[in-house]
Structure formats: structure tokens, C-alpha cells
């Protein structure tokens, strides 16, 4: 939002300083803000997710990062997959005094931080490859979503191996 308003403000200033009509400058401000916000949100200031694609035809798996140009980070044959595992990683609080201090300050500012200082579990769907490496292809805090993804991947690999 700040990026799109910054670009729109620069356009407004440029039109205003060149002696253009104020209505045209305001129209440029509004239209540029409306157009640039989705662009910035989609391509510039977005969360980066990895995509794992299992391709039956080529018999390969590709892990890539989506963006203006898809960037392939890893690729390997389907036959290299040995197991599909679900692993758990728990976070533990090491500095309880620090957590208490931050909670007190946030209460003084009337801003609560939901979930701050609580232990959380992260469930990861991992592919174990023939060379002994592990590739995490999905992670979530909800165990049910990871179990569902595990079932889909395992079903695909079972179907693929029977062909």
C-alpha cells in the first residue's frame, strides 16, 4: 500500500509542478494508486512460496519459486524418492524473562501479541531421496493438512510406481 501510494504521490507531484490541472493530477493519483497496488502486492511485496510439481510424463519432480519468472530451485527424478515422511519440529521458549518483559510492554501500549511466548509445532512433509538428502515440500501448523498432503503424494507415487 505504501509503495503504490508513493508512486501515485510522485505522479501527482510531477503533474502539479508541471502546471497541469489539479483534476488531472488527482485523477492520476487515484488511478495510479488503484493500478499499482495489485501489481506491487502480486509481484514486488509478496510472500514467496515454493511450488513442488510432480510430472508424470517426464518422470521428474521440480521445486520452484513463483514470481515474474519461475525459478527452479531443485529437480530430481521421481525414481529417486525413497520415502515420504511427516516430521515435527517444536519451538521452545528459551528466555521466559524476555517473553514476560515483552508482554508487559505490549500491555502498556494496549497491543496484545496473539500467540507470543507459546510453544508451537510445525509439521513438515519431507521427501527422502536416494542420495540421503531430505526435501521439505510442505509445512503447516495443522497436522490434518499435512496428513492430507502426505496421502495425496503417496497415492501419486503408488500409482506412478504401478505404471
Beta strands, then each sheet from edge to edge (+ up, - down):
strand 1: 50-55
strand 2: 60-65
strand 3: 71-77
strand 4: 81-90
strand 5: 121-129
strand 6: 134-140
sheet 1: 1+ 2- 3+
sheet 2: 4+ 5- 6+
end
